Amino acid sequence: MNSTIETYRLPLIAAVSLLLLGFGGVAFYGWLRFGSSILLTLGETGLSWCF
């Protein structure tokens, strides 16, 4: 039974890693696309010092 658990561990780790990498890629793209607008909006409202 222990070998069955270890058999599924590698594909599970790979799938979770790819999912997290995808989320990170989407967040990075969003920051590149909208980062300047976010900082300008925060600067206009006086909250830019929080960063």
CHARMM-style PDB file with segment names, atoms N, HN, CA, C and O in Angstrom:
ATOM      1  N   MET     1       0.823  -1.202   0.000  1.00  0.00      PROA
ATOM      2  CA  MET     1       0.000   0.000   0.000  1.00  0.00      PROA
ATOM      3  C   MET     1       0.864   1.262   0.000  1.00  0.00      PROA
ATOM      4  O   MET     1       0.490   2.281  -0.581  1.00  0.00      PROA
ATOM      5  N   ASN     2       1.980   1.184   0.635  1.00  0.00      PROA
ATOM      6  HN  ASN     2       2.283   0.356   1.106  1.00  0.00      PROA
ATOM      7  CA  ASN     2       2.847   2.346   0.705  1.00  0.00      PROA
ATOM      8  C   ASN     2       3.404   2.715  -0.661  1.00  0.00      PROA
ATOM      9  O   ASN     2       3.597   3.896  -0.946  1.00  0.00      PROA
ATOM     10  N   SER     3       3.667   1.720  -1.515  1.00  0.00      PROA
ATOM     11  HN  SER     3       3.511   0.760  -1.283  1.00  0.00      PROA
ATOM     12  CA  SER     3       4.190   2.012  -2.850  1.00  0.00      PROA
ATOM     13  C   SER     3       3.142   2.706  -3.721  1.00  0.00      PROA
ATOM     14  O   SER     3       3.490   3.484  -4.609  1.00  0.00      PROA
ATOM     15  N   THR     4       1.843   2.424  -3.467  1.00  0.00      PROA
ATOM     16  HN  THR     4       1.560   1.792  -2.745  1.00  0.00      PROA
ATOM     17  CA  THR     4       0.779   3.087  -4.220  1.00  0.00      PROA
ATOM     18  C   THR     4       0.743   4.579  -3.897  1.00  0.00      PROA
ATOM     19  O   THR     4       0.545   5.406  -4.787  1.00  0.00      PROA
ATOM     20  N   ILE     5       0.932   4.914  -2.648  1.00  0.00      PROA
ATOM     21  HN  ILE     5       1.093   4.242  -1.925  1.00  0.00      PROA
ATOM     22  CA  ILE     5       0.946   6.322  -2.244  1.00  0.00      PROA
ATOM     23  C   ILE     5       2.137   7.029  -2.887  1.00  0.00      PROA
ATOM     24  O   ILE     5       2.005   8.153  -3.370  1.00  0.00      PROA
ATOM     25  N   GLU     6       3.278   6.385  -2.893  1.00  0.00      PROA
ATOM     26  HN  GLU     6       3.385   5.472  -2.500  1.00  0.00      PROA
ATOM     27  CA  GLU     6       4.463   6.997  -3.496  1.00  0.00      PROA
ATOM     28  C   GLU     6       4.342   7.089  -5.012  1.00  0.00      PROA
ATOM     29  O   GLU     6       4.943   7.973  -5.623  1.00  0.00      PROA
ATOM     30  N   THR     7       3.575   6.191  -5.631  1.00  0.00      PROA
ATOM     31  HN  THR     7       3.086   5.473  -5.135  1.00  0.00      PROA
ATOM     32  CA  THR     7       3.381   6.224  -7.075  1.00  0.00      PROA
ATOM     33  C   THR     7       2.614   7.466  -7.493  1.00  0.00      PROA
ATOM     34  O   THR     7       2.911   8.051  -8.534  1.00  0.00      PROA
ATOM     35  N   TYR     8       1.647   7.873  -6.711  1.00  0.00      PROA
ATOM     36  HN  TYR     8       1.405   7.398  -5.865  1.00  0.00      PROA
ATOM     37  CA  TYR     8       0.835   9.035  -7.047  1.00  0.00      PROA
ATOM     38  C   TYR     8       1.424  10.347  -6.549  1.00  0.00      PROA
ATOM     39  O   TYR     8       0.914  11.417  -6.881  1.00  0.00      PROA
ATOM     40  N   ARG     9       2.470  10.283  -5.772  1.00  0.00      PROA
ATOM     41  HN  ARG     9       2.885   9.414  -5.502  1.00  0.00      PROA
ATOM     42  CA  ARG     9       3.028  11.507  -5.195  1.00  0.00      PROA
ATOM     43  C   ARG     9       3.685  12.398  -6.252  1.00  0.00      PROA
ATOM     44  O   ARG     9       3.457  13.608  -6.262  1.00  0.00      PROA
ATOM     45  N   LEU    10       4.489  11.824  -7.133  1.00  0.00      PROA
ATOM     46  HN  LEU    10       4.674  10.842  -7.125  1.00  0.00      PROA
ATOM     47  CA  LEU    10       5.206  12.621  -8.133  1.00  0.00      PROA
ATOM     48  C   LEU    10       4.260  13.321  -9.115  1.00  0.00      PROA
ATOM     49  O   LEU    10       4.434  14.517  -9.349  1.00  0.00      PROA
ATOM     50  N   PRO    11       3.271  12.640  -9.701  1.00  0.00      PROA
ATOM     51  CA  PRO    11       2.345  13.363 -10.592  1.00  0.00      PROA
ATOM     52  C   PRO    11       1.534  14.430  -9.861  1.00  0.00      PROA
ATOM     53  O   PRO    11       1.220  15.474 -10.432  1.00  0.00      PROA
ATOM     54  N   LEU    12       1.197  14.171  -8.605  1.00  0.00      PROA
ATOM     55  HN  LEU    12       1.452  13.323  -8.141  1.00  0.00      PROA
ATOM     56  CA  LEU    12       0.455  15.166  -7.830  1.00  0.00      PROA
ATOM     57  C   LEU    12       1.308  16.397  -7.572  1.00  0.00      PROA
ATOM     58  O   LEU    12       0.837  17.526  -7.715  1.00  0.00      PROA
ATOM     59  N   ILE    13       2.545  16.186  -7.197  1.00  0.00      PROA
ATOM     60  HN  ILE    13       2.928  15.269  -7.080  1.00  0.00      PROA
ATOM     61  CA  ILE    13       3.454  17.315  -6.966  1.00  0.00      PROA
ATOM     62  C   ILE    13       3.679  18.091  -8.257  1.00  0.00      PROA
ATOM     63  O   ILE    13       3.728  19.321  -8.242  1.00  0.00      PROA
ATOM     64  N   ALA    14       3.816  17.383  -9.371  1.00  0.00      PROA
ATOM     65  HN  ALA    14       3.776  16.384  -9.384  1.00  0.00      PROA
ATOM     66  CA  ALA    14       4.017  18.046 -10.668  1.00  0.00      PROA
ATOM     67  C   ALA    14       2.788  18.860 -11.057  1.00  0.00      PROA
ATOM     68  O   ALA    14       2.919  19.979 -11.552  1.00  0.00      PROA
ATOM     69  N   ALA    15       1.592  18.309 -10.839  1.00  0.00      PROA
ATOM     70  HN  ALA    15       1.485  17.399 -10.437  1.00  0.00      PROA
ATOM     71  CA  ALA    15       0.361  19.026 -11.197  1.00  0.00      PROA
ATOM     72  C   ALA    15       0.186  20.266 -10.336  1.00  0.00      PROA
ATOM     73  O   ALA    15      -0.172  21.326 -10.849  1.00  0.00      PROA
ATOM     74  N   VAL    16       0.429  20.153  -9.047  1.00  0.00      PROA
ATOM     75  HN  VAL    16       0.720  19.291  -8.630  1.00  0.00      PROA
ATOM     76  CA  VAL    16       0.303  21.310  -8.150  1.00  0.00      PROA
ATOM     77  C   VAL    16       1.345  22.362  -8.496  1.00  0.00      PROA
ATOM     78  O   VAL    16       1.054  23.557  -8.466  1.00  0.00      PROA
ATOM     79  N   SER    17       2.553  21.927  -8.822  1.00  0.00      PROA
ATOM     80  HN  SER    17       2.789  20.956  -8.845  1.00  0.00      PROA
ATOM     81  CA  SER    17       3.608  22.877  -9.205  1.00  0.00      PROA
ATOM     82  C   SER    17       3.241  23.627 -10.479  1.00  0.00      PROA
ATOM     83  O   SER    17       3.433  24.841 -10.563  1.00  0.00      PROA
ATOM     84  N   LEU    18       2.716  22.914 -11.468  1.00  0.00      PROA
ATOM     85  HN  LEU    18       2.560  21.928 -11.399  1.00  0.00      PROA
ATOM     86  CA  LEU    18       2.303  23.578 -12.707  1.00  0.00      PROA
ATOM     87  C   LEU    18       1.147  24.539 -12.475  1.00  0.00      PROA
ATOM     88  O   LEU    18       1.089  25.605 -13.088  1.00  0.00      PROA
ATOM     89  N   LEU    19       0.233  24.169 -11.596  1.00  0.00      PROA
ATOM     90  HN  LEU    19       0.280  23.303 -11.097  1.00  0.00      PROA
ATOM     91  CA  LEU    19      -0.889  25.050 -11.276  1.00  0.00      PROA
ATOM     92  C   LEU    19      -0.400  26.326 -10.601  1.00  0.00      PROA
ATOM     93  O   LEU    19      -0.832  27.423 -10.955  1.00  0.00      PROA
ATOM     94  N   LEU    20       0.495  26.186  -9.634  1.00  0.00      PROA
ATOM     95  HN  LEU    20       0.846  25.295  -9.346  1.00  0.00      PROA
ATOM     96  CA  LEU    20       1.049  27.366  -8.964  1.00  0.00      PROA
ATOM     97  C   LEU    20       1.876  28.224  -9.916  1.00  0.00      PROA
ATOM     98  O   LEU    20       1.843  29.452  -9.839  1.00  0.00      PROA
ATOM     99  N   LEU    21       2.611  27.581 -10.804  1.00  0.00      PROA
ATOM    100  HN  LEU    21       2.638  26.584 -10.867  1.00  0.00      PROA
ATOM    101  CA  LEU    21       3.378  28.325 -11.807  1.00  0.00      PROA
ATOM    102  C   LEU    21       2.444  29.095 -12.734  1.00  0.00      PROA
ATOM    103  O   LEU    21       2.745  30.225 -13.119  1.00  0.00      PROA
ATOM    104  N   GLY    22       1.321  28.494 -13.091  1.00  0.00      PROA
ATOM    105  HN  GLY    22       1.077  27.576 -12.778  1.00  0.00      PROA
ATOM    106  CA  GLY    22       0.332  29.170 -13.931  1.00  0.00      PROA
ATOM    107  C   GLY    22      -0.263  30.379 -13.237  1.00  0.00      PROA
ATOM    108  O   GLY    22      -0.401  31.445 -13.838  1.00  0.00      PROA
ATOM    109  N   PHE    23      -0.622  30.210 -11.947  1.00  0.00      PROA
ATOM    110  HN  PHE    23      -0.510  29.345 -11.459  1.00  0.00      PROA
ATOM    111  CA  PHE    23      -1.153  31.346 -11.188  1.00  0.00      PROA
ATOM    112  C   PHE    23      -0.125  32.464 -11.072  1.00  0.00      PROA
ATOM    113  O   PHE    23      -0.458  33.642 -11.199  1.00  0.00      PROA
ATOM    114  N   GLY    24       1.126  32.085 -10.830  1.00  0.00      PROA
ATOM    115  HN  GLY    24       1.397  31.128 -10.727  1.00  0.00      PROA
ATOM    116  CA  GLY    24       2.185  33.081 -10.751  1.00  0.00      PROA
ATOM    117  C   GLY    24       2.388  33.805 -12.068  1.00  0.00      PROA
ATOM    118  O   GLY    24       2.622  35.014 -12.089  1.00  0.00      PROA
ATOM    119  N   GLY    25       2.298  33.068 -13.171  1.00  0.00      PROA
ATOM    120  HN  GLY    25       2.108  32.087 -13.154  1.00  0.00      PROA
ATOM    121  CA  GLY    25       2.433  33.684 -14.492  1.00  0.00      PROA
ATOM    122  C   GLY    25       1.314  34.660 -14.785  1.00  0.00      PROA
ATOM    123  O   GLY    25       1.547  35.734 -15.339  1.00  0.00      PROA
ATOM    124  N   VAL    26       0.095  34.289 -14.413  1.00  0.00      PROA
ATOM    125  HN  VAL    26      -0.095  33.417 -13.963  1.00  0.00      PROA
ATOM    126  CA  VAL    26      -1.049  35.185 -14.623  1.00  0.00      PROA
ATOM    127  C   VAL    26      -0.908  36.427 -13.754  1.00  0.00      PROA
ATOM    128  O   VAL    26      -1.193  37.533 -14.212  1.00  0.00      PROA
ATOM    129  N   ALA    27      -0.473  36.264 -12.511  1.00  0.00      PROA
ATOM    130  HN  ALA    27      -0.241  35.365 -12.139  1.00  0.00      PROA
ATOM    131  CA  ALA    27      -0.280  37.424 -11.631  1.00  0.00      PROA
ATOM    132  C   ALA    27       0.832  38.330 -12.152  1.00  0.00      PROA
ATOM    133  O   ALA    27       0.708  39.553 -12.102  1.00  0.00      PROA
ATOM    134  N   PHE    28       1.905  37.745 -12.647  1.00  0.00      PROA
ATOM    135  HN  PHE    28       2.006  36.751 -12.688  1.00  0.00      PROA
ATOM    136  CA  PHE    28       3.008  38.540 -13.188  1.00  0.00      PROA
ATOM    137  C   PHE    28       2.567  39.300 -14.432  1.00  0.00      PROA
ATOM    138  O   PHE    28       2.910  40.470 -14.601  1.00  0.00      PROA
ATOM    139  N   TYR    29       1.810  38.639 -15.302  1.00  0.00      PROA
ATOM    140  HN  TYR    29       1.531  37.689 -15.165  1.00  0.00      PROA
ATOM    141  CA  TYR    29       1.297  39.316 -16.490  1.00  0.00      PROA
ATOM    142  C   TYR    29       0.369  40.469 -16.088  1.00  0.00      PROA
ATOM    143  O   TYR    29       0.429  41.553 -16.669  1.00  0.00      PROA
ATOM    144  N   GLY    30      -0.474  40.230 -15.106  1.00  0.00      PROA
ATOM    145  HN  GLY    30      -0.522  39.350 -14.635  1.00  0.00      PROA
ATOM    146  CA  GLY    30      -1.360  41.292 -14.635  1.00  0.00      PROA
ATOM    147  C   GLY    30      -0.589  42.469 -14.071  1.00  0.00      PROA
ATOM    148  O   GLY    30      -0.963  43.623 -14.278  1.00  0.00      PROA
ATOM    149  N   TRP    31       0.492  42.176 -13.357  1.00  0.00      PROA
ATOM    150  HN  TRP    31       0.796  41.238 -13.188  1.00  0.00      PROA
ATOM    151  CA  TRP    31       1.303  43.259 -12.807  1.00  0.00      PROA
ATOM    152  C   TRP    31       1.986  44.039 -13.933  1.00  0.00      PROA
ATOM    153  O   TRP    31       2.051  45.267 -13.881  1.00  0.00      PROA
ATOM    154  N   LEU    32       2.495  43.340 -14.946  1.00  0.00      PROA
ATOM    155  HN  LEU    32       2.442  42.342 -14.988  1.00  0.00      PROA
ATOM    156  CA  LEU    32       3.112  44.036 -16.071  1.00  0.00      PROA
ATOM    157  C   LEU    32       2.095  44.863 -16.839  1.00  0.00      PROA
ATOM    158  O   LEU    32       2.403  45.958 -17.310  1.00  0.00      PROA
ATOM    159  N   ARG    33       0.888  44.339 -16.965  1.00  0.00      PROA
ATOM    160  HN  ARG    33       0.638  43.450 -16.582  1.00  0.00      PROA
ATOM    161  CA  ARG    33      -0.141  45.006 -17.765  1.00  0.00      PROA
ATOM    162  C   ARG    33      -0.777  46.167 -17.020  1.00  0.00      PROA
ATOM    163  O   ARG    33      -1.029  47.213 -17.619  1.00  0.00      PROA
ATOM    164  N   PHE    34      -1.044  46.009 -15.718  1.00  0.00      PROA
ATOM    165  HN  PHE    34      -0.840  45.159 -15.232  1.00  0.00      PROA
ATOM    166  CA  PHE    34      -1.811  47.002 -14.972  1.00  0.00      PROA
ATOM    167  C   PHE    34      -1.061  47.607 -13.790  1.00  0.00      PROA
ATOM    168  O   PHE    34      -1.647  48.366 -13.018  1.00  0.00      PROA
ATOM    169  N   GLY    35       0.228  47.286 -13.633  1.00  0.00      PROA
ATOM    170  HN  GLY    35       0.704  46.669 -14.260  1.00  0.00      PROA
ATOM    171  CA  GLY    35       0.980  47.758 -12.476  1.00  0.00      PROA
ATOM    172  C   GLY    35       1.079  49.269 -12.393  1.00  0.00      PROA
ATOM    173  O   GLY    35       0.945  49.840 -11.311  1.00  0.00      PROA
ATOM    174  N   SER    36       1.310  49.921 -13.517  1.00  0.00      PROA
ATOM    175  HN  SER    36       1.419  49.457 -14.396  1.00  0.00      PROA
ATOM    176  CA  SER    36       1.435  51.378 -13.485  1.00  0.00      PROA
ATOM    177  C   SER    36       0.105  52.020 -13.116  1.00  0.00      PROA
ATOM    178  O   SER    36       0.081  53.024 -12.404  1.00  0.00      PROA
ATOM    179  N   SER    37      -0.988  51.462 -13.585  1.00  0.00      PROA
ATOM    180  HN  SER    37      -0.968  50.647 -14.163  1.00  0.00      PROA
ATOM    181  CA  SER    37      -2.310  52.003 -13.231  1.00  0.00      PROA
ATOM    182  C   SER    37      -2.598  51.802 -11.752  1.00  0.00      PROA
ATOM    183  O   SER    37      -3.183  52.671 -11.105  1.00  0.00      PROA
ATOM    184  N   ILE    38      -2.188  50.659 -11.216  1.00  0.00      PROA
ATOM    185  HN  ILE    38      -1.713  49.954 -11.741  1.00  0.00      PROA
ATOM    186  CA  ILE    38      -2.392  50.396  -9.798  1.00  0.00      PROA
ATOM    187  C   ILE    38      -1.618  51.402  -8.956  1.00  0.00      PROA
ATOM    188  O   ILE    38      -2.164  51.982  -8.017  1.00  0.00      PROA
ATOM    189  N   LEU    39      -0.341  51.610  -9.291  1.00  0.00      PROA
ATOM    190  HN  LEU    39       0.102  51.140 -10.054  1.00  0.00      PROA
ATOM    191  CA  LEU    39       0.470  52.545  -8.512  1.00  0.00      PROA
ATOM    192  C   LEU    39      -0.023  53.981  -8.650  1.00  0.00      PROA
ATOM    193  O   LEU    39      -0.012  54.727  -7.672  1.00  0.00      PROA
ATOM    194  N   LEU    40      -0.453  54.382  -9.842  1.00  0.00      PROA
ATOM    195  HN  LEU    40      -0.461  53.776 -10.637  1.00  0.00      PROA
ATOM    196  CA  LEU    40      -0.984  55.738 -10.015  1.00  0.00      PROA
ATOM    197  C   LEU    40      -2.266  55.926  -9.224  1.00  0.00      PROA
ATOM    198  O   LEU    40      -2.470  56.975  -8.612  1.00  0.00      PROA
ATOM    199  N   THR    41      -3.130  54.923  -9.229  1.00  0.00      PROA
ATOM    200  HN  THR    41      -2.964  54.071  -9.725  1.00  0.00      PROA
ATOM    201  CA  THR    41      -4.378  55.018  -8.468  1.00  0.00      PROA
ATOM    202  C   THR    41      -4.089  55.098  -6.979  1.00  0.00      PROA
ATOM    203  O   THR    41      -4.695  55.904  -6.273  1.00  0.00      PROA
ATOM    204  N   LEU    42      -3.169  54.270  -6.492  1.00  0.00      PROA
ATOM    205  HN  LEU    42      -2.677  53.615  -7.065  1.00  0.00      PROA
ATOM    206  CA  LEU    42      -2.819  54.322  -5.075  1.00  0.00      PROA
ATOM    207  C   LEU    42      -2.157  55.647  -4.723  1.00  0.00      PROA
ATOM    208  O   LEU    42      -2.385  56.187  -3.641  1.00  0.00      PROA
ATOM    209  N   GLY    43      -1.348  56.169  -5.621  1.00  0.00      PROA
ATOM    210  HN  GLY    43      -1.162  55.730  -6.501  1.00  0.00      PROA
ATOM    211  CA  GLY    43      -0.715  57.458  -5.385  1.00  0.00      PROA
ATOM    212  C   GLY    43      -1.725  58.577  -5.329  1.00  0.00      PROA
ATOM    213  O   GLY    43      -1.582  59.498  -4.524  1.00  0.00      PROA
ATOM    214  N   GLU    44      -2.731  58.520  -6.157  1.00  0.00      PROA
ATOM    215  HN  GLU    44      -2.847  57.772  -6.810  1.00  0.00      PROA
ATOM    216  CA  GLU    44      -3.772  59.556  -6.153  1.00  0.00      PROA
ATOM    217  C   GLU    44      -4.595  59.523  -4.867  1.00  0.00      PROA
ATOM    218  O   GLU    44      -5.067  60.561  -4.403  1.00  0.00      PROA
ATOM    219  N   THR    45      -4.765  58.353  -4.302  1.00  0.00      PROA
ATOM    220  HN  THR    45      -4.382  57.509  -4.679  1.00  0.00      PROA
ATOM    221  CA  THR    45      -5.557  58.251  -3.071  1.00  0.00      PROA
ATOM    222  C   THR    45      -4.706  58.351  -1.820  1.00  0.00      PROA
ATOM    223  O   THR    45      -5.237  58.301  -0.710  1.00  0.00      PROA
ATOM    224  N   GLY    46      -3.392  58.492  -1.976  1.00  0.00      PROA
ATOM    225  HN  GLY    46      -2.962  58.532  -2.877  1.00  0.00      PROA
ATOM    226  CA  GLY    46      -2.525  58.671  -0.829  1.00  0.00      PROA
ATOM    227  C   GLY    46      -2.119  57.387  -0.141  1.00  0.00      PROA
ATOM    228  O   GLY    46      -1.615  57.431   0.981  1.00  0.00      PROA
ATOM    229  N   LEU    47      -2.320  56.245  -0.774  1.00  0.00      PROA
ATOM    230  HN  LEU    47      -2.729  56.208  -1.685  1.00  0.00      PROA
ATOM    231  CA  LEU    47      -1.987  54.977  -0.150  1.00  0.00      PROA
ATOM    232  C   LEU    47      -0.717  54.366  -0.691  1.00  0.00      PROA
ATOM    233  O   LEU    47      -0.400  53.226  -0.352  1.00  0.00      PROA
ATOM    234  N   SER    48       0.026  55.084  -1.523  1.00  0.00      PROA
ATOM    235  HN  SER    48      -0.231  56.010  -1.799  1.00  0.00      PROA
ATOM    236  CA  SER    48       1.216  54.503  -2.131  1.00  0.00      PROA
ATOM    237  C   SER    48       2.311  54.251  -1.106  1.00  0.00      PROA
ATOM    238  O   SER    48       3.206  53.446  -1.363  1.00  0.00      PROA
ATOM    239  N   TRP    49       2.270  54.909   0.042  1.00  0.00      PROA
ATOM    240  HN  TRP    49       1.542  55.563   0.251  1.00  0.00      PROA
ATOM    241  CA  TRP    49       3.292  54.692   1.054  1.00  0.00      PROA
ATOM    242  C   TRP    49       3.171  53.315   1.688  1.00  0.00      PROA
ATOM    243  O   TRP    49       4.105  52.874   2.358  1.00  0.00      PROA
ATOM    244  N   CYS    50       2.058  52.622   1.501  1.00  0.00      PROA
ATOM    245  HN  CYS    50       1.299  52.980   0.956  1.00  0.00      PROA
ATOM    246  CA  CYS    50       1.886  51.278   2.061  1.00  0.00      PROA
ATOM    247  C   CYS    50       2.793  50.280   1.384  1.00  0.00      PROA
ATOM    248  O   CYS    50       3.141  49.259   1.975  1.00  0.00      PROA
ATOM    249  N   PHE    51       3.183  50.556   0.156  1.00  0.00      PROA
ATOM    250  HN  PHE    51       2.901  51.386  -0.325  1.00  0.00      PROA
ATOM    251  CA  PHE    51       4.088  49.638  -0.530  1.00  0.00      PROA
ATOM    252  C   PHE    51       5.467  49.951  -0.081  1.00  0.00      PROA
ATOM    253  OT1 PHE    51       6.421  49.308  -0.520  1.00  0.00      PROA
TER     254      PHE     51
END
